Amino acid sequence: MNRTELADFLRHARGRLDPSDVGLAPGARRRTPGLRREEVASLAGMSADYYTRLEQSRGPRPSRQMLTALARALRLTEDERDHLFHLAGEEPPRREATSTHVRPGLLLVLDRLHDTPALVTTDFGEVLAQNALSRALSGDVLARPPRDRNLLRRYFLDPATPDMFPPEDRPARAREHVANLRAVAAARPGDPAPAALVAELLAGSAEFAGLWAEHEVAVRRASTKRFLHPSVGLLELDCEVLLNADTHQQLVVHTARPGTESYERLQLLRVVGLQDLSPTPH
């Protein structure tokens, strides 16, 4: 681990970002350009003291999970992310058919969607990034262990997840998940990640196995979804899915139609839901 170079690289990456680049209000006039250390720490889900020690060349060696969070918080490109891993003495993530690195431009779009839930996923359901309102709507997925960040795995293997949706909507929701996964797995036979997810779900969920046997195929596109939120009640939201074909990533945006009860409830969620959000301790 090259502590001196790592500290210098982190300071440089932090200094080139404006608050607006990461969805933060500019606040009071800043004496120096760039984000504050505590802002980077909050975006990465770590303590400000830990991040400060990294910039001062005296912190412990960051974990791979923490390096990934830092790369995302600092809006690093894939080459810059790899450099960060090398400085920390770690092998960079393999550049597989399905990329898990979210490009800075896509994160910028996500950060600017202040009034609507939005998230970035792979096309087979791995959550890669969420904005604040998405976390308020369906929980902080990135605070979970990496294995628990896949929407399909959670839907079919986590008994609590289907309770987020009205009972009468669940069969159609499950069918949509399975039909999309079949399309993705068939389109990329050389990518091991979708195939591994299929095998895991076939072994662990009778519901999934039954739907998989029906051979339905449907790529996920625009739809209307209903969510049951414990604080604000039923939300009926229009879902738009924007696909980046190069990285097999999706920007998923949920909106409520103005003038509807769901629109008013979504505005309420911005107030009551965001109050409970805080960085994940490390």
Disulfide bonds with the S-S distance in Angstrom:
none
